């Protein structure tokens, strides 16, 4: 199925699972990184862009 070109954003969100842990490591299309154990928390952070993605905020989360 092909989506209309108007719905394509070109944004890439990447979430990796860190083997041997319950930790997810996410990278937003803007390059900011975040870690979380909860997949819902991770997607909320990703989709909240740019909130929580400021260069003045610390990278990642120690959860």
N, C-alpha and C positions, 0 to 999 in steps of 0.2 A: 504494500500500500504506500502510495506517495503522498506526502503532505504538501499543501500549497506553499509556494516559496515565501509568502508573507508570514507564515508561522515559523519559519526557520530563523533562529537567532544566530547561529554560528558559535554559540557559547558551548564550551566543553566543561563538564563537571566530572571530576574523577574521585572515586572513593576506593581505597585499598584497605583490605583487612590485613592487620599485622599478625602473621602466623604465630601461633603459640600464645596469643593474647585474646582478649575480648575487645581490643581497641581498633577503631576505624580511623584511617587517616584520609582526610579529604583535601582536595586542591580545587579551588574555584577557578573559573575562567579568567579572573583578574590576577591570579597567581598567589593569593593568600591561602594559607594552610590552616587546618584545624584538626584536632583529634577529639574523639568522643567514643563512648562505649555504646551509646544509644543511636540506632540508625535514624530514628525520627528527629532527634536533636541535630544530627549531622545534616539531614535534608533541610530542616528549618534554617540552619545557619547558611547553607548554600543558597537557598531561595530568597533569603533576606537581603542579598547583595543590593546595595553596598553597605547596609547596616552591619556592623561587626567586622568589616573588611578594611577599615581605615589603616593607613600606614603608621598612624600614631598609636594604634592598639597593639598589644603584644601578639605575636604569631602563635597560633596553636592554643590548646586548652589542656590543662593538666588533669582532666577528669579521668 
